[in-house]
């Protein structure tokens, strides 16, 4: 059994959660649940990023003290985690004492190693992005300069501490070369390598123009740059600076899940900070794409922000979880379409999987007295289905290890379709009179297939698959991947089946 550490980005608390937050956390949750199914010891972290000029301004606009403001907004992200069924082991806030202590310890270690010096900074700064940009990255419209993200920038000059990022340029390029899986997908990897090869400047890592941040040790006029503060959360939760803490065994993180807009911070600044402090960098940073809504960019001004809580209220939690990772290759941009969600729910979940389970279990109820038939040898027409089912867990594991969530689901659904073809060809309902032994064998093979589907789909649809495993008579202690090799005993009592998915009739 290995240790596995998975993280979401910590979410910025200047607004309410939206579908992008739910999407990143969902991917992390599914992989965490999968790794637990494999028998590993998993640590799954999420939380909120609560410092910086942008939060300070949002609090002022709301007429609130920054701490009271962050207390309130952070709770929305806790609620999202509960509402979406996320299985995180910790929820970190950057305003917590443990986090401030970790940030200051990291700072002092970087100072001790001569990786920080005092200077002053002049440059184009975007408050919205909490980032500086080079003049060559800006575009000008109507006399206002904008960053590549679309955020307006202003010229800023202030005293600042700097991290010697330029010193780490060659080390980073070598690290990327020696660890080709460190940044994914490949489009993001190429983007980061190109940026680093263009040359790295030392990084401004403190501010004096506002106060809402972690104070710099021994210089209270400065607060830490929000990205140095935010990134440190990943080691704070693991126990840093106490490298003897129980959770430190999980470091380095196996995957940091992030949006593509913050890949630069995670794939350049973060490994450089860590290496400079003598800490092992994370193993992988995976940057996913953005969602549009019915072909339109999502924005508050357009009024088309997708509220994940409302989606769950309308369609149910597990269908929404399934759809978000089924519809679009993780790493690509995706377009949310209501009709596509209804199509997946009705077609794949209700008609293909739900109907297969209901037909099979109803036949066992009627024709086998509600008791599981005996394990059977593969007969004519069985080998292809049973061989594919036996190989399915390995295929799904390979896709999930590569964060290919949509391919994992497609692999499962392909076998669901095959099993529907199998029941149609074998016609167990007609075999009761002509060959009851064969009928029992066919139903047992279908039950075995359904058990595999339900087991593998648990990370995606935990509640619905728990109900399906209940209907299949699988005890709770036999729902891990290793238990699939142990057949359920003949005569296991099966409860009467009930529908697993609610079809949506109104496709408007």
Steps between C-alpha positions, in 0.01 A plus 500: 500500500636839397428849629327732252466878541256686273407867509261748346619858463390703798217718380509876512229640727405816314184336364265201525588153369413419138526200269874544450562450872272196506672351194854514638398363838291227338797369301710498816224324692455229237872423492515499882208259521656280232831482683316401818322226302844377395588473869734800529520745791371824352519861617273740308529874565288796396444844649493875450753769413406801711773764484599768253399837364206359304341348811569814701319707235208253474457522878504881486242497221280276717546735795663225706818431691723270288498220759122509536467510122728200448328308780171542316617425145722209603192332643344496152790283382457265796133475407593423138725213612220352711234554232709335227593204722874572503701274728776746594702418812583862583369845415768764538459875531799727449384719791557211745788530751654171380526642149652833601759308703585279201535798265730681740709185555540457123596866463762473772644186339525679166672796670741261674592353161548846343205461266332829602630858484351850549460734205221696337263418220367695207265327261156444353284339766150349471314506831247245371773246415733593788776489238754719322528496120765603253428786261516258206212298650257794515236624259356852504136592439353849542808618684491216754761225509387142557674176598460187283225392743298812418568662838591870498854580616653803669862611539615422854818603678569387855766343724496125468677186602602282208539127456801405284284328238751566220747277685262206451435528126746229390399275790133528399568415136703199608224396743239516222723292274569236765135489612296510176177427689544794739277735297189374321343513252778541244362831373551652845844340532609658171364837609693492830827386343476773239442761771799384707730481196414862420676595825395533863534819702527505877153499653354771721366317807383775738273804498481819707196656328246300703493308827270200447757223485754295694753738660858460383718380790702784655353764266134572586475771231485220244244224446577195289409487134172311490634224277787412734242491779241301300732234359640424843159361604592164349784447745322675789235230504769231481645637825777736387730613653481185713636239262442238772124572497280196422374654177845584366521140372259608224737763358584546213151540357413251227279737301416868538179556302478861375328712237710586196511867602719422803729235354793746484490557875486128576747376240764776524483693828394212724769243410760778510391615849511141623832405345652823632384402851632144467151346469407240236269647231160344422484213252242645264301813417194440284335806348145455373307723262210740541127459449281711278119500528306410186785636288541825694784605727379488860483838671296673767422785260334255258313340790596150385709382794427132563412431862594138578257489792206581273612234252503243779155608617359449151681189376632327811853491635636186337379574145664845524825347630491246218424752228771750591776241462337304216425779258840659439859369498650625827754764403294636209252785505139385507158639421221435748175414322186410686385266223832314516460442875145371446626280217770341715261453794219349298705305248804369684395497863127427496460302175834320471624440856183538706286295266760222477510475879123505531444235231766267639396530863129472416569175314693366801207594723241330279694200378753424774296576811693824561818300572830533313564206265817295536823612329509353151765408245512708184282345234459579134457874457625583852876523455513838330287671764673334795848568361424867447350530848804336660733745322288808575641595844855516361386712206312741724798525739734591212267775380451645848874495571532720189203717610307383193166501678289503185688199360455308825125562479488417129679169567237410762207612285630303201476184711157603628389520137661162433316348797172639366580331170577179685167488686315570175677215320485249787134572587508356853124565531443239227748251646297424811289243314759374250823497705469619863864409575618724218261772614656495846850517349410800281347684795804426715731638228286814474502540877881472497520768231268729693706454814812609311323805350362608837837452673691699239244779488497557878748792485284679241154428645550393862141502626339343193763229471466423872128444432583284199745289700231462766262366234776267376542359852864612531592552867669829588831332582510349147478821297869566438682400181678207662166347603397454135714187487283338768161390354190547713367168632217318328167570663586855613161663557434798272243766587237595241655752257400864492577762231845654543458807277214741440457583133446862403197523274507875440798565274417869458 
